[in-house]
Amino acid sequence: MGLQRPPIKAFLLNPAPQPNTMSDLSRNAQCVLNILQNATNPLTTSEILEIARSDEHADICQDCAGGDTFIVAARQLVDKGLISKTLGKGGYRWQLVRGD
C-alpha cells in the first residue's frame, strides 16, 4: 500500500501541525493550493499570480504574488505530489492531483 495523503481541503481548513499531515507547507504553498482547489480547469502561472494578487486571497497570498516565490511554492507542491504541471501554449499549466 502507498503512503496516503490527507485531503487537501481538510489541510486548508485546519493548518495546525498534526502528525503525518501537510503541516510543513509554506504559506505560499497554501495559497497556491487554495487557488487551484477553486479552479475548474488547469491555470497558467500568470493566472495564478493574478488571482493571488486579488483582494479575495490577500490574507493568505501575502507573498505569493511574485514569480520567484510562486515557483518555490509550486515546486514544493509538485514534490509532494499535490499538484502537477504541464507545459503548454503560454507556459506551464498547474492543477491539483486528484486522488479519486
Secondary structure in CASP SS format (residue, H / E / C, confidence):
PFRMAT SS
TARGET T0000
AUTHOR 0000-0000-0000
METHOD secondary structure of the structure
MODEL  1
M C 1.00
G C 1.00
L C 1.00
Q C 1.00
R C 1.00
P C 1.00
P C 1.00
I H 1.00
K H 1.00
A H 1.00
F H 1.00
L H 1.00
L H 1.00
N C 1.00
P C 1.00
A C 1.00
P C 1.00
Q C 1.00
P C 1.00
N C 1.00
T C 1.00
M C 1.00
S C 1.00
D C 1.00
L C 1.00
S C 1.00
R H 1.00
N H 1.00
A H 1.00
Q H 1.00
C H 1.00
V H 1.00
L H 1.00
N H 1.00
I H 1.00
L H 1.00
Q H 1.00
N C 1.00
A C 1.00
T C 1.00
N C 1.00
P C 1.00
L E 1.00
T E 1.00
T H 1.00
S H 1.00
E H 1.00
I H 1.00
L H 1.00
E H 1.00
I H 1.00
A H 1.00
R C 1.00
S C 1.00
D H 1.00
E H 1.00
H H 1.00
A C 1.00
D C 1.00
I C 1.00
C C 1.00
Q C 1.00
D C 1.00
C C 1.00
A C 1.00
G C 1.00
G H 1.00
D H 1.00
T H 1.00
F H 1.00
I H 1.00
V H 1.00
A H 1.00
A H 1.00
R H 1.00
Q H 1.00
L H 1.00
V H 1.00
D H 1.00
K C 1.00
G C 1.00
L C 1.00
I E 1.00
S E 1.00
K E 1.00
T E 1.00
L E 1.00
G E 1.00
K C 1.00
G C 1.00
G E 1.00
Y E 1.00
R E 1.00
W E 1.00
Q E 1.00
L E 1.00
V C 1.00
R C 1.00
G C 1.00
D C 1.00
END
